[in-house]
């Protein structure tokens, strides 16, 4: 019988001890794998918002990270609002009532306003215009696509588009009405909007958004900007004399402006963004944040340290499991000594004995490690729907962290060898004559 056969026989002779040792190692590896994969998914969730067809966000003065979290990921609360007149500074003459280019129009490719403050059954409601899905892209250069319906029209004040997760979770279909609530799920119920389009899944935070025509958003109770005392509101104007009247410009505000900066001839948009960001931040009306930079800072400050702590904890679990291999083999030393003595009497050399014990440890480590790898991915598959619903990234059995997982099996083998080294050396030094004539 070869060395592998002997090692396997030794494992089979102690099924309960060997099984419990491999099982403890499997649980440790499962925790490590689940932590690695989940950490990779969390990082991917944040990185998915680093590019959504725009490279700058403009909003009220305050924390740029809070501005990015609120605007890109629909978490945290809005800082404040900026005036409609400031938003107009990013528009070209053709899109302004006065026919004059805005102050920042030359540096702007696309400017899309967003308004926040409402919810629909725990999902964030975003007031915007048709440019959000008509002129911006999903971040990969591809346009937004719809599984059913289409983008809303600016003239259709009470139309809305919903993300894939919203549609699946709430069971909404094209043509269904929905009524947002003000400020929170239990807030005042607003007028109903109608679903006109359901987005194809993007695996970004967009999947968790409810997007409504900002014209209808402005007409809801509590959404108009209060005017100073003594100032009379402008007379509202209906589009082409049909439908509800638009809210006057003086009573409009926006929460944020999504900007795709213009590309100067021969230069990347990033250079334009740097100059535009400086100009906005030096003013007193608003701030400009670069999503990519803020997301990287968030990952460096919070996500990666947390992932490291979790890995350290799960690594300790694996070390305890490796200790189980040591205890298992030391505990069977008496039986092993008799087997070793017989092997030596039959002509086995000391090196063969040493190798047999180490191979036994490696088989336990590889078997437990592979079982743990499968169990870890199974855990991710089970919580995958929750991750997809809350983080907006695909999560399943085959989700992985390839670089880290590739190092796991070699690490387990080395750990098993280290744990088995002491009992292997004890077997190596076994006194053959003593055990062949009895321990006494």
KOLTORBA-791409 format. One record per residue (C-alpha): residue number from 1; residue in one letter; x, y, z. Coordinates in steps of 0.05 Angstrom, whole numbers, plus 5000, padded with zeros to 4 digits. Layout:
(r NUM,"a",(X,Y,Z)),
...
This chain:
(r 1,"x",(5000,5000,5000)),
(r 2,"x",(5028,5069,4982)),
(r 3,"x",(5035,5127,5031)),
(r 4,"x",(4969,5159,5010)),
(r 5,"x",(4933,5094,5020)),
(r 6,"x",(4962,5086,5090)),
(r 7,"x",(4944,5157,5108)),
(r 8,"x",(4872,5147,5083)),
(r 9,"x",(4867,5083,5123)),
(r 10,"x",(4888,5119,5185)),
(r 11,"x",(4834,5171,5175)),
(r 12,"x",(4781,5117,5163)),
(r 13,"x",(4801,5080,5226)),
(r 14,"x",(4782,5142,5267)),
(r 15,"x",(4718,5165,5230)),
(r 16,"x",(4688,5206,5287)),
(r 17,"x",(4752,5242,5307)),
(r 18,"x",(4773,5254,5234)),
(r 19,"x",(4703,5276,5215)),
(r 20,"x",(4697,5326,5271)),
(r 21,"x",(4766,5354,5256)),
(r 22,"x",(4750,5363,5182)),
(r 23,"x",(4682,5392,5200)),
(r 24,"x",(4711,5445,5246)),
(r 25,"x",(4761,5464,5192)),
(r 26,"x",(4704,5467,5141)),
(r 27,"x",(4665,5515,5184)),
(r 28,"x",(4726,5560,5192)),
(r 29,"x",(4740,5560,5118)),
(r 30,"x",(4666,5573,5103)),
(r 31,"x",(4669,5636,5146)),
(r 32,"x",(4732,5659,5112)),
(r 33,"x",(4704,5647,5042)),
(r 34,"x",(4637,5681,5059)),
(r 35,"x",(4675,5740,5088)),
(r 36,"x",(4721,5747,5028)),
(r 37,"x",(4664,5742,4978)),
(r 38,"x",(4617,5788,5016)),
(r 39,"x",(4673,5839,5024)),
(r 40,"x",(4686,5836,4949)),
(r 41,"x",(4612,5846,4935)),
(r 42,"x",(4608,5905,4983)),
(r 43,"x",(4668,5937,4948)),
(r 44,"x",(4636,5923,4880)),
(r 45,"x",(4571,5955,4905)),
(r 46,"x",(4607,6019,4921)),
(r 47,"x",(4648,6017,4858)),
(r 48,"x",(4585,6007,4816)),
(r 49,"x",(4566,6078,4834)),
(r 50,"x",(4632,6107,4813)),
(r 51,"x",(4608,6115,4742)),
(r 52,"x",(4536,6123,4721)),
(r 53,"x",(4544,6166,4660)),
(r 54,"x",(4565,6228,4700)),
(r 55,"x",(4631,6247,4733)),
(r 56,"x",(4610,6303,4780)),
(r 57,"x",(4555,6318,4829)),
(r 58,"x",(4536,6389,4849)),
(r 59,"x",(4496,6403,4912)),
(r 60,"x",(4491,6446,4974)),
(r 61,"x",(4553,6463,5015)),
(r 62,"x",(4570,6409,5066)),
(r 63,"x",(4600,6340,5066)),
(r 64,"x",(4619,6316,4996)),
(r 65,"x",(4615,6244,5019)),
(r 66,"x",(4544,6254,5045)),
(r 67,"x",(4526,6286,4978)),
(r 68,"x",(4553,6224,4941)),
(r 69,"x",(4520,6174,4988)),
(r 70,"x",(4452,6208,4982)),
(r 71,"x",(4454,6221,4907)),
(r 72,"x",(4488,6158,4882)),
(r 73,"x",(4468,6105,4932)),
(r 74,"x",(4402,6135,4958)),
(r 75,"x",(4426,6130,5030)),
(r 76,"x",(4435,6184,5083)),
(r 77,"x",(4394,6248,5081)),
(r 78,"x",(4401,6306,5033)),
(r 79,"x",(4444,6363,5058)),
(r 80,"x",(4402,6421,5033)),
(r 81,"x",(4378,6446,4966)),
(r 82,"x",(4406,6493,4914)),
(r 83,"x",(4365,6544,4876)),
(r 84,"x",(4335,6533,4807)),
(r 85,"x",(4373,6593,4781)),
(r 86,"x",(4439,6559,4799)),
(r 87,"x",(4419,6497,4761)),
(r 88,"x",(4404,6540,4701)),
(r 89,"x",(4477,6563,4700)),
(r 90,"x",(4496,6495,4671)),
(r 91,"x",(4447,6499,4613)),
(r 92,"x",(4462,6524,4542)),
(r 93,"x",(4423,6582,4512)),
(r 94,"x",(4375,6535,4475)),
(r 95,"x",(4350,6507,4541)),
(r 96,"x",(4343,6572,4579)),
(r 97,"x",(4284,6620,4577)),
(r 98,"x",(4329,6681,4567)),
(r 99,"x",(4367,6650,4509)),
(r 100,"x",(4435,6662,4541)),
(r 101,"x",(4487,6609,4558)),
(r 102,"x",(4494,6595,4632)),
(r 103,"x",(4557,6611,4669)),
(r 104,"x",(4582,6539,4667)),
(r 105,"x",(4549,6517,4602)),
(r 106,"x",(4615,6514,4563)),
(r 107,"x",(4643,6463,4612)),
(r 108,"x",(4580,6421,4615)),
(r 109,"x",(4560,6364,4570)),
(r 110,"x",(4497,6341,4606)),
(r 111,"x",(4465,6369,4669)),
(r 112,"x",(4408,6330,4701)),
(r 113,"x",(4372,6357,4763)),
(r 114,"x",(4348,6312,4819)),
(r 115,"x",(4301,6325,4877)),
(r 116,"x",(4295,6281,4938)),
(r 117,"x",(4254,6278,5001)),
(r 118,"x",(4200,6226,4987)),
(r 119,"x",(4194,6150,4994)),
(r 120,"x",(4151,6096,4967)),
(r 121,"x",(4148,6035,5013)),
(r 122,"x",(4220,6044,5036)),
(r 123,"x",(4248,6058,4967)),
(r 124,"x",(4276,6128,4953)),
(r 125,"x",(4236,6171,4905)),
(r 126,"x",(4277,6215,4859)),
(r 127,"x",(4246,6273,4821)),
(r 128,"x",(4283,6286,4755)),
(r 129,"x",(4270,6298,4682)),
(r 130,"x",(4272,6254,4620)),
(r 131,"x",(4346,6269,4609)),
(r 132,"x",(4364,6221,4666)),
(r 133,"x",(4348,6161,4623)),
(r 134,"x",(4350,6196,4556)),
(r 135,"x",(4420,6228,4558)),
(r 136,"x",(4458,6195,4615)),
(r 137,"x",(4484,6124,4608)),
(r 138,"x",(4488,6066,4657)),
(r 139,"x",(4563,6079,4668)),
(r 140,"x",(4587,6026,4619)),
(r 141,"x",(4573,6071,4560)),
(r 142,"x",(4508,6033,4546)),
(r 143,"x",(4441,6070,4547)),
(r 144,"x",(4387,6052,4597)),
(r 145,"x",(4341,5997,4571)),
(r 146,"x",(4271,5980,4593)),
(r 147,"x",(4242,5910,4604)),
(r 148,"x",(4174,5940,4594)),
(r 149,"x",(4146,6009,4578)),
(r 150,"x",(4190,6069,4564)),
(r 151,"x",(4220,6133,4592)),
(r 152,"x",(4171,6185,4616)),
(r 153,"x",(4161,6249,4577)),
(r 154,"x",(4173,6317,4609)),
(r 155,"x",(4103,6338,4591)),
(r 156,"x",(4073,6278,4628)),
(r 157,"x",(4076,6308,4698)),
(r 158,"x",(4053,6247,4738)),
(r 159,"x",(4093,6192,4704)),
(r 160,"x",(4147,6150,4736)),
(r 161,"x",(4201,6099,4720)),
(r 162,"x",(4221,6045,4770)),
(r 163,"x",(4283,6003,4779)),
(r 164,"x",(4284,5927,4771)),
(r 165,"x",(4289,5913,4846)),
(r 166,"x",(4230,5958,4860)),
(r 167,"x",(4188,5924,4808)),
(r 168,"x",(4206,5854,4833)),
(r 169,"x",(4198,5870,4906)),
(r 170,"x",(4132,5908,4901)),
(r 171,"x",(4102,5873,4841)),
(r 172,"x",(4090,5937,4803)),
(r 173,"x",(4075,5936,4728)),
(r 174,"x",(4069,5988,4674)),
(r 175,"x",(4004,6025,4683)),
(r 176,"x",(4001,6015,4759)),
(r 177,"x",(3992,6076,4803)),
(r 178,"x",(4035,6091,4864)),
(r 179,"x",(4031,6146,4915)),
(r 180,"x",(4097,6170,4948)),
(r 181,"x",(4098,6193,5020)),
(r 182,"x",(4131,6256,5045)),
(r 183,"x",(4197,6249,5083)),
(r 184,"x",(4186,6177,5107)),
(r 185,"x",(4144,6116,5095)),
(r 186,"x",(4094,6140,5146)),
(r 187,"x",(4093,6212,5120)),
(r 188,"x",(4037,6248,5085)),
(r 189,"x",(4012,6211,5023)),
(r 190,"x",(4021,6250,4958)),
(r 191,"x",(3983,6249,4893)),
(r 192,"x",(3990,6185,4853)),
(r 193,"x",(4039,6175,4796)),
(r 194,"x",(4034,6122,4742)),
(r 195,"x",(4088,6072,4723)),
(r 196,"x",(4105,6082,4649)),
(r 197,"x",(4171,6044,4647)),
(r 198,"x",(4209,5989,4684)),
(r 199,"x",(4284,5990,4677)),
(r 200,"x",(4326,5930,4657)),
(r 201,"x",(4370,5909,4716)),
(r 202,"x",(4435,5948,4719)),
(r 203,"x",(4465,5918,4783)),
(r 204,"x",(4475,5989,4809)),
(r 205,"x",(4436,6030,4860)),
(r 206,"x",(4390,6052,4802)),
(r 207,"x",(4354,5985,4811)),
(r 208,"x",(4329,6010,4879)),
(r 209,"x",(4303,6077,4855)),
(r 210,"x",(4233,6104,4840)),
(r 211,"x",(4241,6160,4790)),
(r 212,"x",(4184,6210,4778)),
(r 213,"x",(4176,6270,4734)),
(r 214,"x",(4202,6329,4774)),
(r 215,"x",(4145,6373,4749)),
(r 216,"x",(4096,6329,4785)),
(r 217,"x",(4144,6324,4844)),
(r 218,"x",(4143,6400,4852)),
(r 219,"x",(4067,6402,4854)),
(r 220,"x",(4063,6358,4916)),
(r 221,"x",(4046,6391,4982)),
(r 222,"x",(4108,6415,5018)),
(r 223,"x",(4154,6413,4958)),
(r 224,"x",(4150,6486,4936)),
(r 225,"x",(4203,6533,4963)),
(r 226,"x",(4172,6584,5010)),
(r 227,"x",(4176,6656,4985)),
(r 228,"x",(4201,6713,5029)),
(r 229,"x",(4148,6754,5065)),
(r 230,"x",(4115,6805,5020)),
(r 231,"x",(4135,6770,4955)),
(r 232,"x",(4077,6748,4912)),
(r 233,"x",(4084,6681,4875)),
(r 234,"x",(4087,6682,4799)),
(r 235,"x",(4026,6660,4762)),
(r 236,"x",(4037,6586,4744)),
(r 237,"x",(4037,6569,4670)),
(r 238,"x",(4009,6506,4640)),
(r 239,"x",(4049,6473,4584)),
(r 240,"x",(4017,6493,4518)),
(r 241,"x",(3955,6511,4557)),
(r 242,"x",(3940,6438,4573)),
(r 243,"x",(3947,6399,4638)),
(r 244,"x",(3968,6423,4707)),
(r 245,"x",(4007,6488,4715)),
(r 246,"x",(4083,6484,4727)),
(r 247,"x",(4111,6509,4792)),
(r 248,"x",(4143,6579,4781)),
(r 249,"x",(4219,6581,4778)),
(r 250,"x",(4224,6624,4841)),
(r 251,"x",(4194,6566,4882)),
(r 252,"x",(4237,6511,4853)),
(r 253,"x",(4299,6480,4884)),
(r 254,"x",(4340,6419,4867)),
(r 255,"x",(4375,6371,4914)),
(r 256,"x",(4433,6356,4867)),
(r 257,"x",(4456,6364,4795)),
(r 258,"x",(4488,6306,4759)),
(r 259,"x",(4540,6331,4711)),
(r 260,"x",(4576,6299,4653)),
(r 261,"x",(4630,6350,4638)),
(r 262,"x",(4645,6370,4568)),
(r 263,"x",(4708,6346,4532)),
(r 264,"x",(4752,6399,4503)),
(r 265,"x",(4784,6382,4436)),
(r 266,"x",(4840,6331,4448)),
(r 267,"x",(4831,6331,4524)),
(r 268,"x",(4794,6282,4570)),
(r 269,"x",(4732,6305,4610)),
(r 270,"x",(4772,6298,4675)),
(r 271,"x",(4812,6361,4659)),
(r 272,"x",(4748,6400,4648)),
(r 273,"x",(4720,6371,4712)),
(r 274,"x",(4780,6396,4753)),
(r 275,"x",(4771,6468,4730)),
(r 276,"x",(4696,6467,4738)),
(r 277,"x",(4700,6436,4807)),
(r 278,"x",(4748,6490,4830)),
(r 279,"x",(4704,6545,4803)),
(r 280,"x",(4641,6518,4837)),
(r 281,"x",(4675,6504,4904)),
(r 282,"x",(4705,6574,4906)),
(r 283,"x",(4636,6604,4901)),
(r 284,"x",(4588,6609,4958)),
(r 285,"x",(4526,6575,4929)),
(r 286,"x",(4544,6502,4923)),
(r 287,"x",(4598,6448,4924)),
(r 288,"x",(4621,6399,4870)),
(r 289,"x",(4640,6328,4888)),
(r 290,"x",(4675,6276,4845)),
(r 291,"x",(4640,6209,4859)),
(r 292,"x",(4701,6166,4842)),
(r 293,"x",(4746,6203,4891)),
(r 294,"x",(4695,6202,4948)),
(r 295,"x",(4680,6128,4937)),
(r 296,"x",(4753,6110,4940)),
(r 297,"x",(4761,6149,5004)),
(r 298,"x",(4701,6113,5034)),
(r 299,"x",(4730,6046,5016)),
(r 300,"x",(4798,6063,5045)),
(r 301,"x",(4770,6092,5110)),
(r 302,"x",(4714,6045,5127)),
(r 303,"x",(4702,5985,5082)),
(r 304,"x",(4772,5956,5077)),
(r 305,"x",(4789,5963,5152)),
(r 306,"x",(4723,5929,5169)),
(r 307,"x",(4737,5873,5119)),
(r 308,"x",(4806,5865,5151)),
(r 309,"x",(4777,5858,5221)),
(r 310,"x",(4728,5805,5197)),
(r 311,"x",(4784,5768,5162)),
(r 312,"x",(4826,5769,5226)),
(r 313,"x",(4768,5740,5266)),
(r 314,"x",(4753,5686,5215)),
(r 315,"x",(4828,5672,5209)),
(r 316,"x",(4830,5658,5283)),
(r 317,"x",(4773,5608,5273)),
(r 318,"x",(4815,5572,5221)),
(r 319,"x",(4875,5572,5268)),
(r 320,"x",(4832,5540,5322)),
(r 321,"x",(4810,5488,5270)),
(r 322,"x",(4883,5474,5254)),
(r 323,"x",(4894,5465,5328)),
(r 324,"x",(4840,5412,5324)),
(r 325,"x",(4883,5374,5273)),
(r 326,"x",(4941,5376,5323)),
(r 327,"x",(4897,5352,5381)),
(r 328,"x",(4866,5297,5338)),
(r 329,"x",(4934,5269,5319)),
(r 330,"x",(4965,5276,5387)),
(r 331,"x",(4904,5242,5417)),
(r 332,"x",(4914,5181,5372)),
(r 333,"x",(4988,5178,5385)),
(r 334,"x",(4984,5112,5424)),
(r 335,"x",(4949,5076,5366)),
(r 336,"x",(4994,5110,5317)),
(r 337,"x",(5056,5087,5354)),
(r 338,"x",(5036,5014,5347)),
(r 339,"x",(5022,5025,5272)),
(r 340,"x",(5088,5060,5262)),
(r 341,"x",(5125,5004,5297)),
(r 342,"x",(5092,4952,5251)),
(r 343,"x",(5108,4995,5190)),
(r 344,"x",(5181,5001,5211)),
(r 345,"x",(5185,4926,5224)),
(r 346,"x",(5159,4914,5153)),
(r 347,"x",(5215,4956,5125)),
(r 348,"x",(5187,5027,5123)),
(r 349,"x",(5239,5081,5133)),
(r 350,"x",(5233,5138,5182)),
(r 351,"x",(5221,5187,5125)),
(r 352,"x",(5161,5145,5101)),
(r 353,"x",(5131,5148,5170)),
(r 354,"x",(5140,5223,5174)),
(r 355,"x",(5109,5232,5105)),
(r 356,"x",(5049,5188,5122)),
(r 357,"x",(5030,5231,5182)),
(r 358,"x",(5039,5295,5143)),
(r 359,"x",(4997,5268,5085)),
(r 360,"x",(4942,5249,5134)),
(r 361,"x",(4940,5321,5159)),
(r 362,"x",(4940,5348,5088)),
(r 363,"x",(4882,5302,5068)),
(r 364,"x",(4842,5328,5128)),
(r 365,"x",(4859,5400,5110)),
(r 366,"x",(4842,5393,5036)),
(r 367,"x",(4778,5354,5050)),
(r 368,"x",(4755,5403,5103)),
(r 369,"x",(4778,5462,5061)),
(r 370,"x",(4739,5440,4999)),
(r 371,"x",(4677,5426,5040)),
(r 372,"x",(4685,5494,5073)),
(r 373,"x",(4694,5528,5005)),
(r 374,"x",(4628,5497,4980)),
(r 375,"x",(4593,5516,5045)),
(r 376,"x",(4619,5587,5043)),
(r 377,"x",(4593,5598,4972)),
(r 378,"x",(4528,5565,4992)),
(r 379,"x",(4521,5617,5048)),
(r 380,"x",(4531,5673,4998)),
(r 381,"x",(4479,5641,4952)),
(r 382,"x",(4429,5638,5008)),
(r 383,"x",(4438,5711,5027)),
(r 384,"x",(4446,5731,4954)),
(r 385,"x",(4375,5758,4944)),
(r 386,"x",(4383,5801,5006)),
(r 387,"x",(4450,5829,4981)),
(r 388,"x",(4420,5842,4912)),
(r 389,"x",(4360,5878,4941)),
(r 390,"x",(4400,5922,4989)),
(r 391,"x",(4467,5932,4954)),
(r 392,"x",(4445,5927,4882)),
(r 393,"x",(4498,5876,4861)),
(r 394,"x",(4490,5805,4836)),
(r 395,"x",(4507,5754,4889)),
(r 396,"x",(4504,5678,4881)),
(r 397,"x",(4541,5613,4890)),
(r 398,"x",(4592,5630,4837)),
(r 399,"x",(4606,5700,4864)),
(r 400,"x",(4679,5700,4884)),
(r 401,"x",(4741,5738,4907)),
(r 402,"x",(4789,5701,4860)),
(r 403,"x",(4856,5728,4884)),
(r 404,"x",(4843,5716,4958)),
(r 405,"x",(4809,5649,4948)),
(r 406,"x",(4866,5623,4905)),
(r 407,"x",(4913,5631,4965)),
(r 408,"x",(4867,5596,5013)),
(r 409,"x",(4882,5523,4996)),
(r 410,"x",(4958,5531,4997)),
(r 411,"x",(4952,5567,5063)),
(r 412,"x",(4910,5510,5092)),
(r 413,"x",(4960,5458,5068)),
(r 414,"x",(5018,5496,5101)),
(r 415,"x",(4976,5505,5164)),
(r 416,"x",(4959,5431,5166)),
(r 417,"x",(5033,5412,5158)),
(r 418,"x",(5052,5459,5214)),
(r 419,"x",(4998,5430,5259)),
(r 420,"x",(5018,5358,5244)),
(r 421,"x",(5093,5370,5250)),
(r 422,"x",(5095,5354,5325)),
(r 423,"x",(5059,5287,5321)),
(r 424,"x",(5097,5271,5257)),
(r 425,"x",(5164,5281,5292)),
(r 426,"x",(5138,5238,5350)),
(r 427,"x",(5122,5183,5301)),
(r 428,"x",(5189,5192,5268)),
(r 429,"x",(5224,5179,5334)),
(r 430,"x",(5182,5119,5355)),
(r 431,"x",(5221,5063,5389)),
(r 432,"x",(5204,5002,5347)),
(r 433,"x",(5230,4949,5396)),
(r 434,"x",(5191,4979,5453)),
(r 435,"x",(5123,4978,5418)),
(r 436,"x",(5133,4909,5385)),
(r 437,"x",(5144,4878,5454)),
(r 438,"x",(5090,4918,5488)),
(r 439,"x",(5090,4986,5522)),
(r 440,"x",(5108,4959,5589)),
